């Protein structure tokens, strides 16, 4: 099972995130994935290698055509990990909001 480190490393690059967005629509050939980019097919293949090692994509060969498809499990694990930190930050922001509300109430002029 690929680690969260590999997942977040793969997601750290905007080209790889755009590739994943494209693959979220449908399975796609490598040549079609490479079309929008001003880089060599070899460079795109390196990005695909990072995504594959992270478990985010699966490649297969259909005759002469190599295709890729999105694999959601690593994204699900990453999302689960982030949810824990979201709860933390929401709690921190709620505490700040309560503090600011109390501070504002004490500074209001008496009528």
C-alpha positions as CSV (number, residue, x, y, z in Angstrom):
1,X,0.0,0.0,0.0
2,X,1.5,3.3,-1.0
3,X,2.2,5.8,1.8
4,X,0.6,9.2,2.4
5,X,4.1,10.6,1.7
6,X,4.0,9.3,-1.9
7,X,0.4,10.5,-2.3
8,X,1.1,14.1,-1.2
9,X,4.3,14.2,-3.1
10,X,2.4,13.2,-6.3
11,X,-0.3,15.8,-5.6
12,X,2.3,18.5,-5.0
13,X,2.8,19.1,-8.7
14,X,0.1,21.1,-10.7
15,X,0.7,19.0,-13.9
16,X,0.0,15.8,-12.0
17,X,-3.1,17.3,-10.4
18,X,-4.4,18.3,-13.8
19,X,-3.6,14.8,-15.1
20,X,-5.7,13.3,-12.2
21,X,-8.5,15.7,-13.0
22,X,-8.6,14.5,-16.5
23,X,-8.5,10.9,-15.4
24,X,-11.4,11.5,-13.1
25,X,-13.5,12.0,-16.2
26,X,-12.5,8.8,-17.9
27,X,-9.7,6.3,-18.6
28,X,-7.4,8.0,-21.2
29,X,-4.5,7.1,-23.4
30,X,-1.1,8.5,-22.5
31,X,-0.8,10.3,-25.8
32,X,-4.2,12.1,-25.1
33,X,-3.0,12.9,-21.6
34,X,0.2,14.5,-23.0
35,X,-1.6,16.7,-25.7
36,X,-2.3,19.7,-23.5
37,X,1.2,20.0,-22.2
38,X,4.2,21.7,-23.9
39,X,6.5,19.0,-22.8
40,X,7.9,15.7,-24.3
41,X,6.0,12.5,-24.0
42,X,9.0,11.3,-21.9
43,X,8.4,14.1,-19.4
44,X,4.7,13.3,-19.2
45,X,5.7,9.6,-18.6
46,X,7.8,10.7,-15.7
47,X,4.8,12.4,-14.1
48,X,2.8,9.3,-14.7
49,X,5.5,7.2,-13.0
50,X,5.2,9.3,-9.9
51,X,1.4,8.9,-10.0
52,X,1.7,5.2,-10.5
53,X,4.2,4.7,-7.7
54,X,1.8,6.6,-5.4
55,X,-1.0,4.2,-6.4
56,X,-3.0,7.1,-7.9
57,X,-3.2,5.6,-11.4
58,X,-3.1,2.3,-13.0
59,X,-1.7,1.8,-16.5
60,X,-2.6,-1.0,-19.0
61,X,-1.8,-1.8,-22.6
62,X,-4.6,-2.3,-25.2
63,X,-2.7,-3.4,-28.3
64,X,-0.3,-0.5,-29.1
65,X,-2.1,2.0,-26.9
66,X,-1.2,2.5,-23.2
67,X,-4.1,3.9,-21.1
68,X,-4.3,5.2,-17.6
69,X,-7.1,5.3,-15.1
70,X,-7.6,6.9,-11.8
71,X,-7.4,4.8,-8.6
72,X,-9.2,6.5,-5.7
73,X,-8.0,4.6,-2.7
74,X,-4.9,6.8,-2.0
75,X,-7.0,9.9,-2.4
76,X,-9.5,8.5,0.1
77,X,-6.7,7.8,2.6
78,X,-5.3,11.3,2.2
79,X,-8.8,12.9,2.6
80,X,-9.3,10.9,5.8
81,X,-6.0,12.1,7.1
82,X,-6.9,15.7,6.3
83,X,-10.3,15.4,8.0
84,X,-8.6,14.9,11.3
85,X,-6.7,18.2,10.9
86,X,-9.9,19.9,9.7
87,X,-11.5,19.0,13.0
88,X,-8.6,20.5,14.8
89,X,-8.7,23.8,12.9
90,X,-12.4,24.1,13.1
91,X,-12.1,23.7,16.9
92,X,-9.3,26.3,17.0
93,X,-11.4,28.7,14.9
94,X,-14.5,28.1,17.1
95,X,-12.4,28.9,20.2
96,X,-11.1,32.1,18.5
97,X,-14.6,33.2,17.6
98,X,-15.8,32.6,21.2
99,X,-12.8,34.6,22.5
100,X,-13.4,37.5,20.2
101,X,-17.1,37.5,21.0
102,X,-16.3,37.7,24.7
103,X,-13.7,40.3,24.2
104,X,-16.2,42.4,22.1
105,X,-18.9,42.1,24.8
106,X,-16.5,43.4,27.5
107,X,-15.5,46.4,25.4
108,X,-19.0,47.6,24.6
109,X,-20.0,50.9,26.2
110,X,-22.6,50.7,29.0
111,X,-25.9,52.4,28.3
